[in-house]
């Protein structure tokens, strides 16, 4: 089953940008399709492959900071080709 995951990482410290950039770079280096916008990053793929990868990357990211918030939305379909029609 394909899924779309919307991620927003918010490290609660002064040098947050460095941690967000590192997180996105690790996502980009994966086998999955990754799209970004100014507010969040979307990653797309097969549920059984993508979720263990995300678990690993979230844990890695959390280990680098004292306090961090991650918002995640999961949609049960691949929305990577979505284009607004308005």
Residue, then its C-alpha position, 0 to 999 in steps of 0.5 A: x500500500x502506498x502512502x504520503x507522509x507530511x512532516x514538519x520538524x521543529x527543534x526547540x533550540x537556537x540552531x534549529x535550521x541546521x537540524x531541519x536541513x540535516x533531516x531533509x538531506x537524509x530524507x532526500x538521500x533515500x530511495x523515496x520521492x521527497x517534495x518540499x515546501x516552506x512549511x513541510x516536507x512530503x515523502x512518498x512510498x510503500x508503507x512497509x518500506x517507508x515507515x521503518x525508514x522514517x522511524x530510523x530517521x526520526x530517532x536519529x534526528x531526535x538524538x541530535x537535539x534536546x527537545x524537538x517536535x515532529x508533526x506527521x500526517x499520513x494519507x493512505x494513497x500516493x499524492x505525489x502527483x497532486x496539482x491544484x486545479x484552481 
